[in-house]
Amino acid sequence: METNQEKNLSSILGDLKDATIHGSGDVIIKNIILDSRKVLPGSLFVALRGTQTDGHQYITTATGLGASAILCEELPENPVGEVTYIQVADSAEAMGQIAAAFYGYPSGKLTLVGVTGTNGKTSVATFLFQLFRKLGYRCGLLSTVQNQIEDEIIPSTHTTPDSVALNQLLSKMLASNCSHVFMEVSSHSVAQHRITGLQFAGGIFTNITHDHLDFHKTFDNYIKAKKGFFDQLPKTAFALVNVDDRRGSVMVQNTKAKIETYSLQTLATFKGKIISDTLAGMHMEINQQEVWFRVIGRFNAYNLLSVYGAAVLLGEKPAEVLTELSNLKSPPGRFEQFHSKDHIVGIVDYAHTPDALENVLETITHLRNGNERVITIVGCGGNRDAEKRPKMAAIACRYSNQVILTSDNPRFEDPLNILEQMRKGVPPLDYKKTTVIPDRREAILKAGLEANPEDIILIAGKGHENYQDIQGVKHHFDDKEVLLEVFEKRYSN
């Protein structure tokens, strides 16, 4: 990743502890690079141990291309004399500190708020971004859907970028006169030290359920990763937690931050109550003030509460916050509604965990007026937590009149094997209403063409994504496009 700035190596190693410097600290660093193929003269190359490859294998390539310094955990057998080697216990952790220093600690000059949890991260971060822009601030967003600086959209490849890309983005946001930045903080980013070196003004916990066990191996490790974010918060920050989630209190056991709470069920700093919920909108009471919102569903009630709470904790006036919140729309692919001309409702949602799918289907159940059927199309991603596959199918069957199991992002797995694992979760009584259609496009077309007026079609799992990841290749595919196409076919027929 290139940058126009240059720093003396010793000046960006200041906060690095337990590092051994082999060579001169008086070399100029022009950029920090993780991919050895992109090394240029003056680069600091970081040898990271990843899940797929070990960057230490490419140190020779990096020095051959002119790297001035190498950050590593093990020295190469034949060090190059004019190259400086910084030996550390953990390259990823050290990289976070060095990247922050290289870009001038941009997070400390911004009001940076992180959002973590299994579900709701994107919605909360996006709502905050939209809200603070409406309140008159220049803002940045770092989310699964996209990174954004005001109106400039920067495509997102990870839930949280690596620490070098992250600090560069924050530096760019600062240069664009942003004052506030809202970001999703994934469990991976904590475990892999991507947020090391950042200074947060606040952290928000949404909820936690089983997810990413392919990476964390155990649920306890997953919880510890989420908790690690709050452990890092300074005493000047706030930690806003959902106390209706029984692990909310666990998240802040060791935090130095000021603990605040939100809830729909019990006493909290920010207390909400759903008065009514329809497809048109949701009527809520928040801290004894009644408000009508354009977004719907109990899960969004929690999202709105956390956003309201964070805004008030950041010093905004409660009445102004509620006024602006009442006009916000859901982010793309989050309970996004589409209506056919003959009154079929299509809902595209990113729900890709058992808890998220159940939340969405429970919401749809509460919104039903009469005899309309619920048709659910759902799949599970490949090379991810396989434990949730039968659970997802069982939940779809529990709440739906018709279920179509289909492919999601199979990645490097056989889609038929994934679907077979999902089928194991289908109760025998629900065999007749469950269909397996591996081709996702065919699955959506079947649901759309066979639905009756007033029926509700839920297409779950991919939400905002406009691709299918198959054998390492991302093929264009957009649930919304196919849904609208089939709605048009119904009308033309």
DRENDO-1510 file (C-alpha; in Angstrom, 1 decimal, always signed):
<recs>
REC; n; res; u; v; w
REC; 1; MET; +0.0; +0.0; +0.0 .
REC; 2; GLU; +1.7; +3.1; -1.2 .
REC; 3; THR; +1.8; +6.5; +0.5 .
REC; 4; ASN; +3.4; +9.8; -0.3 .
REC; 5; GLN; +4.8; +10.3; +3.2 .
REC; 6; GLU; +8.2; +9.2; +4.6 .
REC; 7; LYS; +9.2; +8.5; +8.1 .
REC; 8; ASN; +12.5; +7.8; +9.9 .
REC; 9; LEU; +12.3; +4.1; +11.1 .
REC; 10; SER; +13.3; +5.0; +14.7 .
REC; 11; SER; +10.5; +7.5; +14.9 .
REC; 12; ILE; +7.8; +4.9; +14.2 .
REC; 13; LEU; +9.3; +2.3; +16.6 .
REC; 14; GLY; +8.8; +4.5; +19.7 .
REC; 15; ASP; +5.9; +2.6; +21.3 .
REC; 16; LEU; +7.2; -0.8; +20.3 .
REC; 17; LYS; +8.1; -2.9; +23.3 .
REC; 18; ASP; +10.4; -6.0; +23.5 .
REC; 19; ALA; +11.7; -5.4; +19.9 .
REC; 20; THR; +15.3; -6.2; +19.0 .
REC; 21; ILE; +16.7; -4.0; +16.2 .
REC; 22; HIS; +19.3; -5.6; +14.0 .
REC; 23; GLY; +20.9; -2.8; +11.9 .
REC; 24; SER; +20.3; +1.0; +11.8 .
REC; 25; GLY; +17.2; +2.7; +12.9 .
REC; 26; ASP; +18.2; +5.7; +10.8 .
REC; 27; VAL; +16.6; +4.6; +7.6 .
REC; 28; ILE; +13.8; +6.2; +5.7 .
REC; 29; ILE; +10.5; +4.3; +5.4 .
REC; 30; LYS; +8.3; +5.2; +2.5 .
REC; 31; ASN; +5.5; +2.7; +3.0 .
REC; 32; ILE; +4.5; -0.5; +4.9 .
REC; 33; ILE; +3.9; -3.5; +2.8 .
REC; 34; LEU; +2.5; -7.0; +3.6 .
REC; 35; ASP; +2.6; -8.4; +0.0 .
REC; 36; SER; +6.3; -9.0; -0.9 .
REC; 37; ARG; +5.4; -8.6; -4.6 .
REC; 38; LYS; +4.5; -4.9; -4.0 .
REC; 39; VAL; +7.8; -4.0; -2.2 .
REC; 40; LEU; +9.6; -1.0; -3.5 .
REC; 41; PRO; +12.9; +0.6; -2.4 .
REC; 42; GLY; +12.3; +2.2; +1.0 .
REC; 43; SER; +9.5; -0.3; +2.0 .
REC; 44; LEU; +9.1; -1.8; +5.4 .
REC; 45; PHE; +8.0; -5.4; +4.7 .
REC; 46; VAL; +6.0; -7.1; +7.4 .
REC; 47; ALA; +6.4; -10.9; +7.6 .
REC; 48; LEU; +3.0; -12.1; +8.9 .
REC; 49; ARG; +2.1; -15.6; +9.8 .
REC; 50; GLY; -1.3; -16.0; +8.2 .
REC; 51; THR; -3.8; -18.9; +8.0 .
REC; 52; GLN; -2.7; -19.7; +4.4 .
REC; 53; THR; +0.9; -18.6; +4.1 .
REC; 54; ASP; +3.8; -17.5; +6.3 .
REC; 55; GLY; +5.3; -14.1; +5.3 .
REC; 56; HIS; +8.7; -15.2; +6.6 .
REC; 57; GLN; +9.0; -17.3; +3.4 .
REC; 58; TYR; +9.1; -14.1; +1.3 .
REC; 59; ILE; +11.7; -12.0; +3.3 .
REC; 60; THR; +14.3; -12.8; +0.6 .
REC; 61; THR; +12.0; -11.6; -2.1 .
REC; 62; ALA; +11.3; -8.4; -0.2 .
REC; 63; THR; +15.0; -7.6; +0.3 .
REC; 64; GLY; +15.7; -8.4; -3.3 .
REC; 65; LEU; +13.1; -5.8; -4.4 .
REC; 66; GLY; +14.8; -3.1; -2.2 .
REC; 67; ALA; +13.0; -3.2; +1.2 .
REC; 68; SER; +14.8; -1.0; +3.7 .
REC; 69; ALA; +13.5; -2.8; +6.8 .
REC; 70; ILE; +11.9; -6.1; +7.7 .
REC; 71; LEU; +9.5; -6.7; +10.6 .
REC; 72; CYS; +9.6; -10.3; +11.6 .
REC; 73; GLU; +9.4; -12.9; +14.4 .
REC; 74; GLU; +12.4; -14.9; +13.1 .
REC; 75; LEU; +15.5; -13.7; +11.4 .
REC; 76; PRO; +16.4; -15.2; +8.0 .
REC; 77; GLU; +19.4; -17.5; +7.8 .
REC; 78; ASN; +21.3; -15.0; +5.7 .
REC; 79; PRO; +20.4; -11.4; +6.6 .
REC; 80; VAL; +21.2; -8.7; +4.1 .
REC; 81; GLY; +23.8; -6.3; +5.6 .
REC; 82; GLU; +22.2; -3.0; +4.6 .
REC; 83; VAL; +18.7; -4.0; +5.6 .
REC; 84; THR; +17.4; -3.3; +9.2 .
REC; 85; TYR; +15.5; -6.2; +10.8 .
REC; 86; ILE; +13.0; -5.5; +13.6 .
REC; 87; GLN; +12.5; -8.8; +15.5 .
REC; 88; VAL; +9.3; -9.0; +17.7 .
REC; 89; ALA; +7.3; -11.7; +19.4 .
REC; 90; ASP; +4.2; -11.0; +17.3 .
REC; 91; SER; +4.4; -9.3; +13.9 .
REC; 92; ALA; +0.7; -8.6; +13.7 .
REC; 93; GLU; +0.6; -6.8; +17.0 .
REC; 94; ALA; +3.8; -4.8; +16.3 .
REC; 95; MET; +2.5; -3.9; +12.9 .
REC; 96; GLY; -0.6; -2.3; +14.4 .
REC; 97; GLN; +1.5; +0.0; +16.6 .
REC; 98; ILE; +4.0; +0.8; +13.8 .
REC; 99; ALA; +1.2; +1.5; +11.3 .
REC; 100; ALA; -0.5; +3.9; +13.8 .
REC; 101; ALA; +2.8; +5.8; +14.3 .
REC; 102; PHE; +3.6; +5.9; +10.6 .
REC; 103; TYR; +0.3; +7.6; +9.8 .
REC; 104; GLY; +0.5; +10.0; +12.7 .
REC; 105; TYR; -2.0; +8.3; +15.0 .
REC; 106; PRO; -5.1; +9.4; +13.1 .
REC; 107; SER; -7.6; +7.6; +15.3 .
REC; 108; GLY; -6.6; +9.8; +18.2 .
REC; 109; LYS; -7.5; +12.9; +16.2 .
REC; 110; LEU; -11.0; +11.5; +15.3 .
REC; 111; THR; -14.0; +10.4; +17.4 .
REC; 112; LEU; -13.7; +6.7; +16.6 .
REC; 113; VAL; -16.6; +4.4; +17.7 .
REC; 114; GLY; -16.4; +0.6; +17.3 .
REC; 115; VAL; -19.3; -1.8; +17.1 .
REC; 116; THR; -18.9; -5.5; +17.8 .
REC; 117; GLY; -21.2; -8.5; +18.2 .
REC; 118; THR; -22.5; -11.3; +16.1 .
REC; 119; ASN; -25.4; -9.5; +14.5 .
REC; 120; GLY; -26.3; -5.9; +14.0 .
REC; 121; LYS; -22.7; -4.5; +13.5 .
REC; 122; THR; -23.3; -3.2; +10.0 .
REC; 123; SER; -26.7; -1.7; +10.8 .
REC; 124; VAL; -25.5; +0.1; +13.9 .
REC; 125; ALA; -22.3; +1.4; +12.3 .
REC; 126; THR; -24.3; +2.6; +9.2 .
REC; 127; PHE; -27.1; +4.2; +11.2 .
REC; 128; LEU; -24.5; +6.1; +13.2 .
REC; 129; PHE; -22.8; +7.2; +10.0 .
REC; 130; GLN; -26.1; +8.4; +8.5 .
REC; 131; LEU; -27.2; +10.0; +11.8 .
REC; 132; PHE; -24.1; +12.1; +12.4 .
REC; 133; ARG; -24.0; +13.3; +8.8 .
REC; 134; LYS; -27.6; +14.5; +9.3 .
REC; 135; LEU; -26.5; +16.2; +12.5 .
REC; 136; GLY; -24.0; +18.2; +10.5 .
REC; 137; TYR; -20.7; +16.3; +10.9 .
REC; 138; ARG; -18.3; +15.0; +8.3 .
REC; 139; CYS; -18.0; +11.3; +8.8 .
REC; 140; GLY; -16.3; +8.1; +7.8 .
REC; 141; LEU; -17.6; +4.5; +7.8 .
REC; 142; LEU; -15.8; +1.2; +8.0 .
REC; 143; SER; -18.2; -1.7; +7.4 .
REC; 144; THR; -18.7; -5.1; +5.8 .
REC; 145; VAL; -20.8; -3.5; +3.0 .
REC; 146; GLN; -18.4; -0.7; +2.2 .
REC; 147; ASN; -15.9; +1.9; +3.5 .
REC; 148; GLN; -17.1; +5.4; +3.0 .
REC; 149; ILE; -15.7; +8.9; +3.4 .
REC; 150; GLU; -18.7; +11.2; +3.2 .
REC; 151; ASP; -20.1; +10.4; -0.3 .
REC; 152; GLU; -16.9; +8.6; -1.5 .
REC; 153; ILE; -17.4; +4.9; -1.5 .
REC; 154; ILE; -14.4; +2.6; -1.1 .
REC; 155; PRO; -15.2; -1.2; -1.7 .
REC; 156; SER; -14.7; -3.4; +1.3 .
REC; 157; THR; -12.9; -6.7; +1.2 .
REC; 158; HIS; -12.9; -7.6; +4.9 .
REC; 159; THR; -15.1; -6.8; +7.9 .
REC; 160; THR; -12.1; -5.0; +9.3 .
REC; 161; PRO; -9.1; -4.1; +7.0 .
REC; 162; ASP; -5.6; -4.9; +8.2 .
REC; 163; SER; -3.9; -2.4; +10.5 .
REC; 164; VAL; -1.9; -0.7; +7.7 .
REC; 165; ALA; -5.0; -0.3; +5.4 .
REC; 166; LEU; -7.0; +0.8; +8.4 .
REC; 167; ASN; -4.6; +3.5; +9.5 .
REC; 168; GLN; -4.3; +4.7; +5.9 .
REC; 169; LEU; -8.1; +5.0; +5.6 .
REC; 170; LEU; -8.3; +6.8; +8.9 .
REC; 171; SER; -5.6; +9.2; +7.8 .
REC; 172; LYS; -7.5; +9.8; +4.6 .
REC; 173; MET; -10.6; +10.5; +6.6 .
REC; 174; LEU; -8.8; +13.0; +8.8 .
REC; 175; ALA; -7.4; +14.7; +5.7 .
REC; 176; SER; -11.0; +15.0; +4.4 .
REC; 177; ASN; -11.9; +16.9; +7.6 .
REC; 178; CYS; -13.9; +14.1; +9.1 .
REC; 179; SER; -14.6; +14.4; +12.8 .
REC; 180; HIS; -16.4; +11.1; +13.4 .
REC; 181; VAL; -15.7; +7.5; +12.2 .
REC; 182; PHE; -17.9; +4.5; +12.9 .
REC; 183; MET; -16.5; +1.0; +12.3 .
REC; 184; GLU; -17.4; -2.6; +12.6 .
REC; 185; VAL; -15.0; -4.5; +14.9 .
REC; 186; SER; -15.0; -8.1; +14.0 .
REC; 187; SER; -13.7; -10.9; +16.2 .
REC; 188; HIS; -11.1; -11.7; +13.6 .
REC; 189; SER; -9.8; -8.1; +13.8 .
REC; 190; VAL; -9.3; -8.4; +17.6 .
REC; 191; ALA; -7.6; -11.8; +17.5 .
REC; 192; GLN; -5.4; -10.8; +14.6 .
REC; 193; HIS; -4.4; -7.4; +16.1 .
REC; 194; ARG; -5.9; -5.4; +13.3 .
REC; 195; ILE; -7.2; -2.8; +15.7 .
REC; 196; THR; -4.0; -2.7; +17.8 .
REC; 197; GLY; -2.8; +0.9; +18.1 .
REC; 198; LEU; -6.2; +2.5; +17.5 .
REC; 199; GLN; -7.7; +4.9; +20.1 .
REC; 200; PHE; -11.5; +4.5; +20.5 .
REC; 201; ALA; -13.9; +7.1; +21.9 .
REC; 202; GLY; -16.4; +4.3; +22.5 .
REC; 203; GLY; -17.4; +0.7; +21.9 .
REC; 204; ILE; -20.8; -0.9; +21.4 .
REC; 205; PHE; -21.8; -4.5; +22.0 .
REC; 206; THR; -24.9; -5.8; +20.2 .
REC; 207; ASN; -25.2; -9.5; +21.0 .
REC; 208; ILE; -23.3; -12.8; +20.7 .
REC; 209; THR; -24.3; -16.1; +19.2 .
REC; 210; HIS; -22.4; -19.0; +17.6 .
REC; 211; ASP; -20.4; -17.8; +14.6 .
REC; 212; HIS; -16.9; -18.0; +13.0 .
REC; 213; LEU; -16.1; -21.2; +14.9 .
REC; 214; ASP; -14.1; -22.3; +11.8 .
REC; 215; PHE; -11.6; -19.6; +12.8 .
REC; 216; HIS; -11.9; -19.4; +16.6 .
REC; 217; LYS; -12.5; -23.2; +17.1 .
REC; 218; THR; -14.5; -22.8; +20.3 .
REC; 219; PHE; -17.3; -20.5; +21.4 .
REC; 220; ASP; -15.2; -19.4; +24.5 .
REC; 221; ASN; -12.4; -18.2; +22.1 .
REC; 222; TYR; -15.0; -16.3; +20.1 .
REC; 223; ILE; -16.3; -14.6; +23.3 .
REC; 224; LYS; -12.8; -13.8; +24.4 .
REC; 225; ALA; -12.1; -12.1; +21.1 .
REC; 226; LYS; -15.1; -9.9; +21.3 .
REC; 227; LYS; -14.4; -9.1; +25.0 .
REC; 228; GLY; -10.8; -8.3; +24.0 .
REC; 229; PHE; -12.1; -5.1; +22.2 .
REC; 230; PHE; -13.6; -3.8; +25.4 .
REC; 231; ASP; -10.5; -4.8; +27.4 .
REC; 232; GLN; -8.5; -2.4; +25.2 .
REC; 233; LEU; -10.8; +0.6; +25.6 .
REC; 234; PRO; -9.3; +3.5; +27.6 .
REC; 235; LYS; -10.9; +5.0; +30.6 .
REC; 236; THR; -11.9; +8.1; +28.5 .
REC; 237; ALA; -14.1; +5.9; +26.3 .
REC; 238; PHE; -17.6; +4.6; +26.9 .
REC; 239; ALA; -18.6; +0.9; +26.7 .
REC; 240; LEU; -22.3; +0.6; +25.7 .
REC; 241; VAL; -23.7; -2.9; +26.1 .
REC; 242; ASN; -26.9; -4.7; +25.4 .
REC; 243; VAL; -27.8; -6.1; +28.9 .
REC; 244; ASP; -30.6; -8.2; +27.5 .
REC; 245; ASP; -27.9; -10.5; +26.1 .
REC; 246; ARG; -26.6; -12.6; +29.0 .
REC; 247; ARG; -23.0; -12.1; +27.9 .
REC; 248; GLY; -23.3; -8.3; +27.9 .
REC; 249; SER; -21.9; -8.0; +31.4 .
REC; 250; VAL; -19.1; -10.4; +30.6 .
REC; 251; MET; -17.9; -8.2; +27.8 .
REC; 252; VAL; -17.1; -5.3; +30.2 .
REC; 253; GLN; -15.8; -7.3; +33.2 .
REC; 254; ASN; -12.3; -5.9; +32.7 .
REC; 255; THR; -12.8; -2.7; +30.7 .
REC; 256; LYS; -11.4; +0.6; +31.9 .
REC; 257; ALA; -14.1; +2.4; +29.9 .
REC; 258; LYS; -17.3; +3.9; +31.5 .
REC; 259; ILE; -20.0; +1.3; +31.3 .
REC; 260; GLU; -23.4; +2.2; +29.9 .
REC; 261; THR; -26.4; -0.1; +29.1 .
REC; 262; TYR; -29.4; -0.4; +26.8 .
REC; 263; SER; -32.3; -2.8; +27.0 .
REC; 264; LEU; -35.9; -3.6; +25.9 .
REC; 265; GLN; -36.5; -5.8; +28.9 .
REC; 266; THR; -34.9; -4.3; +32.0 .
REC; 267; LEU; -33.7; -1.1; +33.6 .
REC; 268; ALA; -30.9; +0.5; +31.6 .
REC; 269; THR; -29.3; +3.8; +30.8 .
REC; 270; PHE; -31.2; +3.7; +27.5 .
REC; 271; LYS; -34.5; +1.9; +27.9 .
REC; 272; GLY; -36.8; +1.0; +24.9 .
REC; 273; LYS; -40.2; -0.4; +24.4 .
REC; 274; ILE; -41.9; -1.5; +21.1 .
REC; 275; ILE; -45.5; -0.1; +21.0 .
REC; 276; SER; -46.3; -1.4; +17.5 .
REC; 277; ASP; -44.5; -3.0; +14.6 .
REC; 278; THR; -45.8; -3.3; +11.0 .
REC; 279; LEU; -44.3; -3.6; +7.5 .
REC; 280; ALA; -44.8; +0.2; +7.2 .
REC; 281; GLY; -42.7; +1.1; +10.3 .
REC; 282; MET; -42.2; +0.7; +14.1 .
REC; 283; HIS; -43.6; +2.8; +16.9 .
REC; 284; MET; -41.3; +2.8; +19.9 .
REC; 285; GLU; -40.8; +4.5; +23.3 .
REC; 286; ILE; -37.2; +5.4; +24.1 .
REC; 287; ASN; -36.5; +6.9; +27.5 .
REC; 288; GLN; -40.1; +7.8; +27.8 .
REC; 289; GLN; -40.2; +9.6; +24.4 .
REC; 290; GLU; -42.5; +8.1; +21.7 .
REC; 291; VAL; -41.0; +7.9; +18.2 .
REC; 292; TRP; -42.0; +6.4; +14.8 .
REC; 293; PHE; -39.2; +4.7; +12.9 .
REC; 294; ARG; -39.1; +3.7; +9.2 .
REC; 295; VAL; -37.1; +0.5; +10.1 .
REC; 296; ILE; -38.9; -2.5; +11.6 .
REC; 297; GLY; -38.3; -5.5; +13.7 .
REC; 298; ARG; -37.3; -6.2; +17.3 .
REC; 299; PHE; -33.6; -6.6; +16.2 .
REC; 300; ASN; -33.8; -3.1; +14.8 .
REC; 301; ALA; -35.3; -1.8; +18.0 .
REC; 302; TYR; -32.0; -2.9; +19.7 .
REC; 303; ASN; -30.0; -1.4; +16.9 .
REC; 304; LEU; -31.8; +1.9; +17.2 .
REC; 305; LEU; -31.4; +1.9; +21.0 .
REC; 306; SER; -27.7; +1.4; +20.7 .
REC; 307; VAL; -27.3; +4.2; +18.1 .
REC; 308; TYR; -29.4; +6.6; +20.3 .
REC; 309; GLY; -27.3; +5.7; +23.3 .
REC; 310; ALA; -24.0; +6.2; +21.6 .
REC; 311; ALA; -25.1; +9.6; +20.1 .
REC; 312; VAL; -26.2; +10.9; +23.5 .
REC; 313; LEU; -23.0; +9.6; +25.1 .
REC; 314; LEU; -21.1; +11.5; +22.4 .
REC; 315; GLY; -22.8; +14.7; +23.6 .
REC; 316; GLU; -25.7; +15.0; +21.1 .
REC; 317; LYS; -29.1; +16.3; +22.2 .
REC; 318; PRO; -31.6; +13.5; +22.7 .
REC; 319; ALA; -34.5; +15.3; +20.9 .
REC; 320; GLU; -32.4; +16.0; +17.9 .
REC; 321; VAL; -31.1; +12.5; +17.8 .
REC; 322; LEU; -34.6; +10.9; +17.9 .
REC; 323; THR; -35.8; +13.3; +15.2 .
REC; 324; GLU; -33.1; +12.3; +12.8 .
REC; 325; LEU; -33.2; +8.6; +13.6 .
REC; 326; SER; -36.9; +8.5; +12.7 .
REC; 327; ASN; -36.0; +9.2; +9.1 .
REC; 328; LEU; -33.2; +6.6; +8.6 .
REC; 329; LYS; -33.5; +3.6; +6.3 .
REC; 330; SER; -32.0; +0.2; +6.8 .
REC; 331; PRO; -28.6; -0.4; +5.1 .
REC; 332; PRO; -28.6; -2.4; +1.8 .
REC; 333; GLY; -29.4; -6.0; +2.3 .
REC; 334; ARG; -30.6; -5.6; +5.8 .
REC; 335; PHE; -34.3; -6.5; +5.9 .
REC; 336; GLU; -34.6; -4.7; +2.5 .
REC; 337; GLN; -38.1; -4.9; +1.1 .
REC; 338; PHE; -39.3; -5.1; -2.5 .
REC; 339; HIS; -42.9; -5.3; -3.6 .
REC; 340; SER; -44.3; -6.9; -6.8 .
REC; 341; LYS; -47.2; -5.2; -8.6 .
REC; 342; ASP; -49.5; -8.0; -7.4 .
REC; 343; HIS; -48.5; -7.4; -3.8 .
REC; 344; ILE; -45.9; -10.1; -3.1 .
REC; 345; VAL; -43.4; -8.9; -0.5 .
REC; 346; GLY; -39.7; -9.8; -1.1 .
REC; 347; ILE; -37.2; -9.4; +1.7 .
REC; 348; VAL; -33.5; -9.6; +1.1 .
REC; 349; ASP; -31.5; -10.0; +4.3 .
REC; 350; TYR; -27.9; -10.8; +5.2 .
REC; 351; ALA; -28.9; -13.2; +8.0 .
REC; 352; HIS; -26.2; -15.9; +7.8 .
REC; 353; THR; -26.2; -17.2; +11.4 .
REC; 354; PRO; -29.0; -19.2; +13.2 .
REC; 355; ASP; -29.8; -16.3; +15.6 .
REC; 356; ALA; -30.0; -13.7; +12.8 .
REC; 357; LEU; -32.2; -16.0; +10.7 .
REC; 358; GLU; -34.5; -16.6; +13.6 .
REC; 359; ASN; -34.7; -12.9; +14.4 .
REC; 360; VAL; -35.7; -12.1; +10.8 .
REC; 361; LEU; -38.3; -14.9; +10.6 .
REC; 362; GLU; -39.7; -14.0; +14.0 .
REC; 363; THR; -40.2; -10.4; +12.8 .
REC; 364; ILE; -41.9; -11.6; +9.6 .
REC; 365; THR; -44.2; -13.9; +11.8 .
REC; 366; HIS; -45.2; -10.9; +13.9 .
REC; 367; LEU; -45.9; -8.8; +10.8 .
REC; 368; ARG; -48.2; -11.3; +9.1 .
REC; 369; ASN; -51.8; -10.1; +8.9 .
REC; 370; GLY; -53.6; -13.3; +7.9 .
REC; 371; ASN; -53.2; -16.2; +5.4 .
REC; 372; GLU; -50.1; -15.0; +3.6 .
REC; 373; ARG; -47.4; -17.7; +3.3 .
REC; 374; VAL; -43.8; -17.3; +4.2 .
REC; 375; ILE; -41.4; -18.8; +1.6 .
REC; 376; THR; -37.7; -18.9; +2.8 .
REC; 377; ILE; -34.7; -19.3; +0.6 .
REC; 378; VAL; -31.5; -20.0; +2.5 .
REC; 379; GLY; -28.1; -21.5; +2.2 .
REC; 380; CYS; -24.8; -21.7; +4.1 .
REC; 381; GLY; -21.4; -20.6; +3.2 .
REC; 382; GLY; -18.6; -23.0; +2.4 .
REC; 383; ASN; -15.3; -23.3; +4.4 .
REC; 384; ARG; -17.1; -21.7; +7.4 .
REC; 385; ASP; -18.7; -23.0; +10.7 .
REC; 386; ALA; -20.4; -26.3; +9.6 .
REC; 387; GLU; -22.1; -26.7; +13.0 .
REC; 388; LYS; -24.8; -24.0; +12.1 .
REC; 389; ARG; -25.9; -25.7; +8.8 .
REC; 390; PRO; -28.6; -28.1; +10.2 .
REC; 391; LYS; -29.6; -25.4; +12.7 .
REC; 392; MET; -30.3; -22.9; +9.9 .
REC; 393; ALA; -32.5; -25.4; +8.0 .
REC; 394; ALA; -34.4; -26.3; +11.2 .
REC; 395; ILE; -35.1; -22.6; +11.9 .
REC; 396; ALA; -36.3; -22.0; +8.3 .
REC; 397; CYS; -38.7; -24.9; +8.6 .
REC; 398; ARG; -40.0; -23.8; +12.0 .
REC; 399; TYR; -41.2; -20.4; +10.7 .
REC; 400; SER; -41.9; -21.0; +7.1 .
REC; 401; ASN; -44.7; -22.5; +5.0 .
REC; 402; GLN; -42.2; -23.4; +2.3 .
REC; 403; VAL; -38.4; -23.7; +2.4 .
REC; 404; ILE; -35.9; -23.8; -0.4 .
REC; 405; LEU; -32.4; -24.9; +0.5 .
REC; 406; THR; -29.9; -23.5; -2.0 .
REC; 407; SER; -26.3; -22.5; -2.5 .
REC; 408; ASP; -24.8; -19.5; -0.8 .
REC; 409; ASN; -21.0; -18.9; -1.2 .
REC; 410; PRO; -19.7; -22.5; -1.5 .
REC; 411; ARG; -16.1; -21.3; -1.8 .
REC; 412; PHE; -14.0; -24.4; -2.0 .
REC; 413; GLU; -16.6; -26.9; -0.8 .
REC; 414; ASP; -19.0; -28.9; -2.8 .
REC; 415; PRO; -22.4; -27.2; -2.6 .
REC; 416; LEU; -24.2; -30.5; -2.6 .
REC; 417; ASN; -22.3; -31.6; +0.6 .
REC; 418; ILE; -23.3; -28.3; +2.3 .
REC; 419; LEU; -26.9; -28.8; +1.3 .
REC; 420; GLU; -26.8; -32.4; +2.6 .
REC; 421; GLN; -25.6; -31.2; +6.0 .
REC; 422; MET; -28.4; -28.6; +6.0 .
REC; 423; ARG; -31.0; -31.3; +5.1 .
REC; 424; LYS; -30.1; -33.2; +8.3 .
REC; 425; GLY; -31.7; -30.3; +10.3 .
REC; 426; VAL; -35.1; -30.6; +8.5 .
REC; 427; PRO; -37.6; -32.4; +10.8 .
REC; 428; PRO; -39.3; -35.4; +9.2 .
REC; 429; LEU; -42.7; -33.6; +9.4 .
REC; 430; ASP; -41.3; -30.8; +7.2 .
REC; 431; TYR; -39.9; -32.9; +4.4 .
REC; 432; LYS; -42.8; -32.2; +2.1 .
REC; 433; LYS; -42.5; -28.4; +2.4 .
REC; 434; THR; -38.7; -28.4; +1.9 .
REC; 435; THR; -37.1; -28.4; -1.6 .
REC; 436; VAL; -33.4; -28.5; -2.4 .
REC; 437; ILE; -32.4; -26.4; -5.4 .
REC; 438; PRO; -28.5; -26.0; -5.6 .
REC; 439; ASP; -28.7; -23.2; -8.2 .
REC; 440; ARG; -29.5; -20.0; -6.3 .
REC; 441; ARG; -31.0; -18.3; -9.3 .
REC; 442; GLU; -33.4; -21.2; -10.0 .
REC; 443; ALA; -34.4; -21.2; -6.3 .
REC; 444; ILE; -35.4; -17.5; -6.4 .
REC; 445; LEU; -37.2; -17.9; -9.7 .
REC; 446; LYS; -39.2; -20.9; -8.4 .
REC; 447; ALA; -40.2; -19.0; -5.2 .
REC; 448; GLY; -41.1; -15.8; -7.1 .
REC; 449; LEU; -43.2; -17.5; -9.8 .
REC; 450; GLU; -45.0; -19.9; -7.4 .
REC; 451; ALA; -45.9; -17.3; -4.7 .
REC; 452; ASN; -49.4; -16.0; -4.3 .
REC; 453; PRO; -50.4; -12.3; -3.9 .
REC; 454; GLU; -49.7; -11.2; -0.3 .
REC; 455; ASP; -47.1; -14.0; +0.3 .
REC; 456; ILE; -43.7; -13.0; +1.8 .
REC; 457; ILE; -40.5; -14.3; +0.3 .
REC; 458; LEU; -37.4; -14.2; +2.4 .
REC; 459; ILE; -34.0; -14.5; +0.6 .
REC; 460; ALA; -31.5; -14.9; +3.4 .
REC; 461; GLY; -27.7; -15.2; +3.7 .
REC; 462; LYS; -26.1; -12.8; +1.2 .
REC; 463; GLY; -27.9; -9.5; +1.6 .
REC; 464; HIS; -25.8; -6.7; +0.1 .
REC; 465; GLU; -23.3; -9.1; -1.7 .
REC; 466; ASN; -23.4; -9.0; -5.5 .
REC; 467; TYR; -21.4; -12.1; -6.1 .
REC; 468; GLN; -21.1; -15.8; -5.4 .
REC; 469; ASP; -17.8; -17.1; -4.3 .
REC; 470; ILE; -17.2; -20.5; -6.1 .
REC; 471; GLN; -13.8; -22.2; -6.2 .
REC; 472; GLY; -12.0; -18.9; -5.5 .
REC; 473; VAL; -13.8; -17.0; -8.2 .
REC; 474; LYS; -16.4; -14.3; -7.5 .
REC; 475; HIS; -19.2; -14.6; -10.1 .
REC; 476; HIS; -21.6; -11.8; -10.3 .
REC; 477; PHE; -24.8; -12.6; -8.5 .
REC; 478; ASP; -27.3; -10.3; -6.8 .
REC; 479; ASP; -30.3; -11.6; -4.9 .
REC; 480; LYS; -32.1; -8.3; -5.4 .
REC; 481; GLU; -31.6; -8.3; -9.2 .
REC; 482; VAL; -33.0; -11.8; -9.5 .
REC; 483; LEU; -35.9; -11.1; -7.3 .
REC; 484; LEU; -36.9; -7.9; -9.3 .
REC; 485; GLU; -36.4; -9.9; -12.5 .
REC; 486; VAL; -38.9; -12.6; -11.4 .
REC; 487; PHE; -41.4; -9.9; -10.2 .
REC; 488; GLU; -41.2; -8.4; -13.6 .
REC; 489; LYS; -41.8; -11.9; -15.2 .
REC; 490; ARG; -44.9; -12.3; -13.1 .
REC; 491; TYR; -46.3; -9.0; -14.3 .
REC; 492; SER; -45.5; -9.7; -18.0 .
REC; 493; ASN; -47.1; -13.1; -17.8 .
</recs>
